[in-house]
């Protein structure tokens, strides 16, 4: 939970911007030019939404200490990544278990002490109590009443009036645009380049075969960190090349959640070298109508066909966000394609994220 008056009148807005394909708007810069432009405080939060009949509702929280209405959010803890922070803080403050969906942008403002704070938001959806992700996720305590005393589902028009911060209203405005365009209800398709493996030359010296080449100790740590990312987005379908380094990348999350990893032989390096079209077809089918969040563990050589399938479902304005040069993704790096079905149109990728979670 955040303990500073983040959205009160004492915080000075600096900037609001969108990520993941959205459009943002700059707020007036404030304060002395001598203030640092470096972000000193990182935080994350979410906009939980639901349909209620034909209208959209979002969760707002009330903090009695500051008497303000805002979205649930809070500071990143040491050793924590932004997405894990968003899930933890949103769940703590709203008392609703959630998974992340498409990004909703970032805001920046000055704290009373002059530090520059940046908050990264995602849209979020509530998950049922029997969702496998909750088996993989450590228990999250609820925020006490003296920190959060009210949690309300509020229609969009009322939420725009109730929100205390102008920057929060800008974030909500982006969500309104997504809703109007039919691009708010999304399903993530997570493309994961396998974690760091033992060098090919070293493994062959020991007479190991390519399909059994394992992760290094560092790769094992990367797989643990990747598990937290699959948790954040609520991965429910896991698929992988059957080769060990790809399977091992998903294994920590699979074991924690109780999910099975589906082996896809067409995703191996040798199969791809022989025939490239099956990889393109597999990714295209996943993007056509994903019913659940899916995570695929992949080899670097297959990425050109994988990303070509993504590009074919991207609007022109987002294609520049695709990695265009080899190696496309670094070991342990994740590319998330958020798939929606805009009204009257075929499914398309409406937002993308690319990031490499850090190991501790």
VOSE-442419 format. One line per field, with one value per residue (C-alpha): residue number from 1; y, z, x. Coordinates in steps of 0.001 Angstrom, whole numbers. Layout:
num: (NUM_...)
north: (Y_...)
up: (Z_...)
east: (X_...)
END
This chain:
num: (1_2_3_4_5_6_7_8_9_10_11_12_13_14_15_16_17_18_19_20_21_22_23_24_25_26_27_28_29_30_31_32_33_34_35_36_37_38_39_40_41_42_43_44_45_46_47_48_49_50_51_52_53_54_55_56_57_58_59_60_61_62_63_64_65_66_67_68_69_70_71_72_73_74_75_76_77_78_79_80_81_82_83_84_85_86_87_88_89_90_91_92_93_94_95_96_97_98_99_100_101_102_103_104_105_106_107_108_109_110_111_112_113_114_115_116_117_118_119_120_121_122_123_124_125_126_127_128_129_130_131_132_133_134_135_136_137_138_139_140_141_142_143_144_145_146_147_148_149_150_151_152_153_154_155_156_157_158_159_160_161_162_163_164_165_166_167_168_169_170_171_172_173_174_175_176_177_178_179_180_181_182_183_184_185_186_187_188_189_190_191_192_193_194_195_196_197_198_199_200_201_202_203_204_205_206_207_208_209_210_211_212_213_214_215_216_217_218_219_220_221_222_223_224_225_226_227_228_229_230_231_232_233_234_235_236_237_238_239_240_241_242_243_244_245_246_247_248_249_250_251_252_253_254_255_256_257_258_259_260_261_262_263_264_265_266_267_268_269_270_271_272_273_274_275_276_277_278_279_280_281_282_283_284_285_286_287_288_289_290_291_292_293_294_295_296_297_298_299_300_301_302_303_304_305_306_307_308_309_310_311_312_313_314_315_316_317_318_319_320_321_322_323_324_325_326_327_328_329_330_331_332_333_334_335_336_337_338_339_340_341_342_343_344_345_346_347_348_349_350_351_352_353_354_355_356_357_358_359_360)
north: (0_3571_5728_9084_11510_10460_12095_14926_18598_18709_16485_18429_16794_16514_14229_11630_9278_6069_2873_-250_1531_4043_7813_10008_13723_15918_17736_21100_20844_22209_23207_24537_23649_22583_19579_16257_14808_11298_9104_8429_6587_3800_2567_469_116_-976_-134_-3050_-3021_-5043_-4941_-4328_-4723_-2290_-9_-206_81_526_124_3260_3295_5898_6685_8284_9767_11982_11882_11144_8788_7023_3777_1130_1473_1532_1615_-1129_-3044_-3882_-6882_-6559_-5893_-3493_-6142_-8115_-4840_-3930_-7272_-7123_-3509_-3761_-6938_-5493_-2261_-3496_-6873_-8397_-10981_-9736_-10429_-7819_-7020_-4293_-1337_1858_4211_5997_9209_11298_13876_15542_14429_17103_16538_17206_13591_12589_9654_7477_5203_2546_1302_-1771_-2609_-5514_-8185_-10106_-13831_-16593_-18318_-21545_-19931_-21834_-18601_-18320_-21631_-20189_-16826_-16171_-14995_-11248_-9523_-6936_-3294_-2329_-118_2878_2889_1980_2389_2251_148_853_-274_3004_3739_5558_8899_8967_7800_10706_13102_11235_10866_13431_13637_15151_12642_9748_11187_11168_7472_6777_8717_6255_3357_5046_5273_1572_707_2887_1282_-2271_-2730_-2948_-6630_-8291_-11645_-11740_-14054_-14264_-15176_-16115_-16730_-19514_-18631_-18865_-22352_-24104_-23201_-25522_-26183_-27067_-29410_-31249_-31780_-33792_-35707_-34170_-33900_-30591_-31465_-32135_-29005_-27570_-24126_-22683_-21708_-18159_-19531_-21299_-17980_-16393_-19128_-18303_-14625_-15506_-17514_-14290_-12685_-15581_-15219_-11488_-12066_-15208_-17664_-20639_-22382_-23311_-24541_-25102_-26668_-30079_-29380_-29137_-25483_-24319_-26691_-25740_-22059_-22677_-25471_-23360_-21746_-25026_-26806_-23965_-23616_-27296_-26694_-29036_-27813_-28841_-29936_-28535_-30420_-27913_-25308_-27087_-25650_-28764_-28858_-25173_-25614_-28296_-26493_-22908_-22648_-24761_-22229_-19348_-21361_-22217_-18587_-17387_-19858_-18712_-15065_-15704_-16345_-16902_-17972_-17866_-16235_-18397_-18529_-20098_-20912_-20479_-20760_-17725_-19159_-19460_-15813_-14367_-16532_-15962_-12191_-12284_-13902_-11119_-8421_-9744_-8958_-5583_-2228_-275_2145_-640_-2540_-290_-1693_-5170_-6190_-6118_-7340_-10603_-11828_-10186_-11178_-11685_-14875_-14733_-11774_-11634_-10217_-9812_-9404_-8190_-9535_-8010_-8319_-4753_-4420_-5809_-6729_-9768_-10244_-8061_-7248_-3887_-3404_-4933_-5075_-6197_-6492_-8601_-9234_-8886_-11632_-10977)
up: (0_-564_2504_791_-331_-3952_-5450_-3035_-3870_-2582_-5424_-8555_-11936_-14292_-17118_-18150_-20978_-22508_-23181_-25086_-28018_-26193_-26645_-23726_-22901_-21260_-18104_-17290_-15872_-12370_-9910_-10149_-13028_-10458_-9518_-10797_-13901_-12788_-11487_-7834_-6778_-8870_-8293_-10083_-10017_-11942_-13192_-12402_-14713_-15288_-17446_-15617_-18219_-20991_-18853_-17654_-14007_-12390_-8856_-6883_-3411_-651_1683_4914_5816_2700_2023_-1665_-4299_-6598_-8294_-6217_-6507_-4467_-4402_-5717_-2912_-3019_-5296_-6779_-10446_-11669_-12723_-9502_-7616_-9598_-8810_-5124_-4568_-6505_-4648_-1263_-1670_-3575_-1773_-5215_-6747_-10201_-13287_-15575_-19035_-21459_-20231_-19326_-19390_-16825_-14854_-13227_-10496_-7787_-4208_-1485_-904_-4568_-5660_-9070_-8861_-11761_-11571_-14253_-14722_-16297_-16845_-14578_-14327_-11324_-11273_-9811_-6611_-8500_-11054_-11181_-10804_-7199_-6437_-7731_-6017_-2410_-202_-287_2830_2678_3384_6869_7262_8452_5081_2753_4214_1056_-2126_-4676_-8136_-9882_-13363_-15684_-15627_-11831_-11553_-13708_-11184_-8038_-8856_-6909_-9238_-12702_-13770_-12645_-14749_-17754_-17139_-16906_-20140_-21915_-20535_-21801_-25277_-25182_-24229_-26966_-29582_-28420_-27419_-23627_-23270_-24143_-23780_-23416_-25558_-23905_-26075_-23934_-25199_-23029_-20093_-20267_-21132_-20871_-23852_-26789_-27125_-23434_-23500_-26585_-24997_-22343_-25139_-24307_-27044_-28145_-27002_-23430_-23007_-19624_-18088_-16212_-12560_-13710_-16172_-13301_-11477_-14642_-14853_-11298_-12211_-15410_-13264_-11487_-14838_-15914_-12535_-13069_-16369_-15148_-17674_-17945_-21089_-21303_-24473_-25339_-27580_-25967_-25701_-22093_-21976_-23150_-20892_-17891_-18458_-17820_-15262_-12051_-12902_-14139_-10907_-8703_-10564_-11251_-14996_-17665_-20330_-23782_-25953_-29490_-31610_-34467_-32192_-31870_-33686_-35839_-36843_-37706_-39801_-41788_-42100_-41080_-41948_-39014_-36530_-38296_-38372_-34659_-33601_-36031_-34599_-31056_-31992_-33943_-30914_-27617_-24941_-22069_-21360_-23072_-22594_-25125_-24505_-27701_-29332_-30899_-34470_-34572_-33665_-37224_-38065_-34620_-34955_-38565_-37299_-34701_-37301_-39503_-36732_-35791_-37019_-38919_-36052_-33741_-36155_-35316_-31783_-32983_-32516_-35981_-35567_-34511_-31715_-31514_-27854_-25349_-23276_-20723_-22443_-22826_-25583_-24703_-27459_-26137_-28399_-28718_-31027_-31920_-32725_-36158_-36878_-36758_-33735_-33711_-31469_-29900_-27543_-27042_-24307_-24470_-21365_-19662_-15989_-13822_-11620_-8035)
east: (0_1112_1590_2096_-632_-204_-3273_-3892_-3615_-31_1200_2134_1373_4321_3243_748_1603_357_2266_1383_-221_-2428_-2429_-1445_-1623_980_85_1693_5194_5488_8159_11677_13960_16545_14405_15677_14013_14993_12179_12982_9820_8272_4753_2135_-1610_-4639_-8092_-10384_-13383_-16523_-19625_-22890_-25592_-24691_-22562_-18978_-17991_-14576_-13257_-12412_-10899_-11159_-8275_-9544_-6160_-6226_-9975_-9342_-10750_-8308_-7402_-5619_-1851_1345_5111_7359_9040_12777_13298_9800_8978_6281_3766_3992_3657_525_-1131_-191_-1231_-4485_-5451_-4463_-6374_-9437_-9704_-10315_-7903_-6936_-4870_-3363_-4655_-3567_-1495_-3347_-365_1778_1537_4259_4047_6095_5698_5638_9360_10135_10823_9531_7141_5968_2928_2394_-1164_-2713_-6339_-7290_-9936_-11173_-10410_-12539_-11474_-10718_-8369_-5036_-3092_-4231_-2508_765_422_1451_-1398_-1968_-3260_-6007_-5285_-6497_-9571_-7571_-5754_-8641_-12132_-14274_-14067_-16800_-17870_-18659_-20129_-17712_-19522_-19587_-15988_-14815_-16393_-15337_-11628_-9622_-6614_-6693_-4034_-6236_-9050_-6726_-5986_-9712_-10199_-7904_-9954_-13125_-11557_-10616_-14198_-15680_-13407_-14172_-10529_-10776_-11642_-8334_-6604_-2803_-696_2735_5712_8716_12222_13599_15843_19635_20851_24211_26381_25913_29669_30043_27058_28277_31688_29918_28176_24800_22152_20654_17146_18357_20504_19438_19240_22191_21875_21147_18605_16877_16572_15208_12562_11468_11127_9252_6830_5871_5106_2874_1185_580_-1251_-3003_-1567_-3897_-2645_1047_2742_6373_8936_9530_13258_14424_15497_12061_10125_12266_11464_7759_8152_8247_4917_3417_4328_3060_-243_-845_-1063_281_2712_1511_4440_4415_7001_6758_8372_11738_14749_15183_11510_11609_14739_12915_9551_8829_5119_3819_5231_3500_272_453_886_-1779_-4289_-3532_-3983_-7176_-9360_-7536_-10011_-7510_-4167_-1567_2206_4571_8232_10233_13664_15362_15492_11679_11064_10936_7907_6387_6631_5407_2197_1858_2562_-232_-2724_-1288_-2632_4_570_1732_3973_6919_6807_7775_11424_12936_16520_18124_18033_14532_14198_16996_17116_14321_12649_8860_6667_2986_389_-2981_-5715_-9193_-12158_-13213_-16887_-17663_-14040_-11800_-9560_-6481_-3549_-4418_-1459_1978_4596_8205_10344_12965_12207_15287_16677_17634)
END
